[in-house]
Amino acid sequence: MRGAAARCPVCGEGRLHAGYLRLVCRCSACGAPLAAVRADDAPPYFTILITAHIIIALVVLTTHDSTLPIWSMIAAFVPLTLVVAMLLLRPVKGATVGVMLKLGLIGEHRDDNGT
């Protein structure tokens, strides 16, 4: 849960992100090697899975209880899908990094040049 709150999953004190999704190299409080965790495609996958369940449930409820035209549903649900996905991506990445650290799934740290 510390990772989902954008805090260091090890100590809960230092920050986890250096930008929207980029991780800091090391925790400023405990020195945990956060940039060595290679979450890669897992956070977007989990975010899509969660977002799809939320949006599909809303679409089913909306179509079941009303006769809205399809264009209005598209106009409402496409932006809602984007907003939900963007709001969930950062906490999901933090939680994924936390689980990976707990399981000891740490790779080698690479800098911006890929070395």
C-alpha atoms as one frame of an Amber mdcrd trajectory, in Angstrom:
protein
   0.000   0.000   0.000   2.990   2.323   0.494   3.816   2.081  -3.203   0.225
   2.867  -4.172   0.494   6.006  -2.019   3.602   7.082  -4.029   5.901   6.494
  -1.049   8.908   4.178  -0.837   7.552   0.609  -0.498  10.402  -0.319   1.865
  10.280   2.459   4.466   7.194   4.514   3.563   9.123   7.770   3.997  10.825
   8.703   0.712   9.031   9.515  -2.505   8.666   6.842  -5.182   8.241   8.833
  -8.386  10.556  11.400  -9.985   7.876  12.315 -12.543   4.479  10.996 -13.555
   5.726   7.400 -13.870   9.532   7.548 -13.657  10.941   6.115 -10.458  13.608
   7.803  -8.360  16.998   6.049  -8.448  17.143   5.450  -4.694  14.894   6.239
  -1.783  16.039   9.442  -0.090  15.242   7.997   3.345  16.419   4.370   3.292
  18.454   4.081   0.063  16.355   1.268  -1.443  17.236   0.722  -5.146  13.858
   1.712  -6.593  15.084   2.291 -10.161  16.330  -1.304 -10.264  12.739  -2.562
 -10.217  11.694  -3.145 -13.829   7.887  -3.098 -13.713   7.692  -2.637 -17.534
   4.283  -3.743 -18.883   2.637  -4.978 -15.685   1.228  -1.633 -14.432  -0.461
  -0.710 -17.744  -1.897  -4.226 -17.993  -3.344  -4.083 -14.472  -4.621  -0.539
 -15.088  -6.429  -1.618 -18.259  -7.910  -4.601 -16.427  -9.250  -2.467 -13.570
 -10.437   0.358 -15.845 -12.246  -2.049 -18.154 -14.140  -3.614 -15.266 -15.236
  -0.211 -13.979 -16.239   1.223 -17.359 -17.959  -1.921 -18.655 -20.028  -2.122
 -15.469 -21.066   1.520 -15.916 -21.919   0.986 -19.595 -24.043  -2.064 -18.789
 -25.886  -0.202 -16.027 -26.403   2.820 -18.266 -27.733   0.867 -21.244 -29.944
  -1.253 -19.023 -31.693   1.665 -17.308 -31.936   4.299 -20.046 -32.333   4.891
 -23.739 -29.459   7.288 -24.292 -28.313   7.677 -27.882 -25.049   5.921 -28.715
 -23.253   9.184 -29.526 -23.922  10.537 -26.028 -22.634   7.360 -24.436 -19.475
   7.558 -26.531 -19.076  11.233 -25.643 -19.356  10.365 -21.947 -17.486   7.066
 -21.653 -14.425   7.704 -23.828 -13.205  10.671 -21.741 -14.230   8.880 -18.542
 -12.163   5.856 -19.576  -9.118   8.033 -20.215  -9.471   9.867 -16.910  -9.922
   6.664 -14.900  -6.913   5.039 -16.591  -4.679   8.069 -16.023  -5.719   8.340
 -12.378  -5.105   4.639 -11.721  -1.802   4.205 -13.586   0.493   5.872 -11.033
  -0.891   4.103  -7.917  -0.956   0.781  -9.767   2.685   1.233 -10.774   3.589
   2.059  -7.182   1.775  -1.021  -5.898   3.439  -3.189  -8.554   6.875  -1.879
  -7.572   6.061  -2.607  -3.931   5.054  -6.191  -4.671   8.125  -6.714  -6.847
  10.405  -5.406  -4.090   8.685  -7.641  -1.537   9.270 -10.656  -3.812  12.888
  -9.673  -4.466  12.377  -9.091  -8.193  15.124  -6.516  -8.631  17.079  -6.220
 -11.862  20.082  -4.154 -12.806  19.707  -0.379 -12.813  20.049   1.252 -16.220
  20.619   4.954 -16.773  18.974   7.029 -19.517  21.501   5.791 -22.090  20.468
   2.181 -21.570  23.786   1.140 -20.035
